[in-house]
Amino acid sequence: MYSNKLKRLFISEKVLITDDFLPDEEIEEHVQLHAKDLNERLEMQAGYAGIDIEGRFSRVRTEETNLGNLIADLVRSEMGTDFGLGNGGGLRANYVFEKGPIKLSFMTSILPMTDQVVKCTLSGQILKDIIE
């Protein structure tokens, strides 16, 4: 009986979006205005890298990388903690960023999802167990 209620609650239908659907001009104008502003902001320089930044999945998910260290340091700094620890699977760019100016778009390509950051107090033994 419970599963029947769920089936009725989540009725879905596949709809193919084709040229038969005309864009809403007011919405299109709104989107274009905000997209232009966002794209301009993403092109702003946020920093500078003196070396290439390793972001390939084969590396960030299997070993320590300068990208992983950068993100962990940012978390540590922003959270006011003694160390930062992260999961390489959350780093999503899958390429090497060449040294030079770092734009704000760099962060959105690395961390496109809004993952939560948790601050907690751990004993030295628990930290050692996590690292090992």
N, C-alpha and C positions, 0 to 999 in steps of 0.2 A: 504494500500500500504506500509506504514512504517513497519508494522509487517512482511510482506513478505521479506523485505530487511534484517531485523534482522534474520529471519529464515535462509536465505541463508548465512549470515555472520557467524553464529554459528552452522555450521553443525558438528555433533558429531557422533561417532560410538562407541559402547561398544566393548572393546577388552579384552578378558579373557587372563591374563598372565599365561601361563602354562609352562610345561617342554619343549614344542615345541620351545620355544624361548631360544636360547643358550645365555649365558652371553658373553658380549664383554670382552675379556681378558684384554685389555689395560685399559678399564674403571674400571673393577673389581680390578685391581692392584692399580689404582689411588684411588679408594674409600677405599680399605683396608688400604693403607698407611695413608690417612688422618683420617680415623676412629680410627686407633691405636693411632695416635697423640692426637686426640680430647679426647678419652677415658682416656688416661694418664693424660691429663690436668684436666679433670673433677674429677679425684680421688685426686687431690691436696687439702690439708687442707686450708680452708679459714677463719676458726674461731673455736670457741668452745662455746657450749651452756651448761650452768650450770644447766638448767632445761629442761624438755620435751617441745617441741614446738608444739602447737595445730594447726593442719592444716586440720582437718576434715570439710567437707562441712557443716555438720549440725551445726557447731560452727562458722566457719569464715564467713558464710553467714547470721548469725542471731544475732551475738553478738561481742563485742570487744574481741580480742584474742591477745596473745603475738606474734603470727605470723603476724597478721595485723598490730600491733604496730611496729614490726621490719621493715616491708616493708615501712610503712609510714615514719618511722624515716630515713630509707635509702634514700627515695625520698627527704625528707626535707633536709638532710645533703648534698646530691649531688646537689640539686637545690639551696641551700643557702637560704632557706625560713624559716619563723617562725614556720610553721607547715606543715604537709603532710596529705593528705586525699586520701583514696583509696576505691575501690569497692571490697568487699570480693569475688564477683563472678569471679574476675580475678585470685584468688589464686586457683591453680588447683591440688594440690597434693593429697588431701583427706586422709590424715593419720597423726598420731602423730609422730613427729621426736623425737627419744629418745635423752636424754641429752648426751653430748659428743662432739667429733670432728665434725665440719661441713665441708663437702666437697663442692667444687664448683658445683657438680652435684645437691646439695640441691637447688640452685637457679633455675636451669633448670627444676627441677621437680615442683617447686612452680609456676614459671612464664615461661612456655614453649613458650608463644607467645610474640612477640615484641609489646606490647601495648605502646602507646604514653603517655608521661608525659607532662602536661601543667602547666606552671607557670603563675600565674595571681595575680593581686592586688585586694583585696576585702575590703569592709568596715567591721567594727565590726558587724553591723546589718546583713549584708548578711551572714557572717560566722555563726552568731547565728541562723539565719533562716535555714541554711543548716544543722547544727548539730541537731536542734530541729526537 
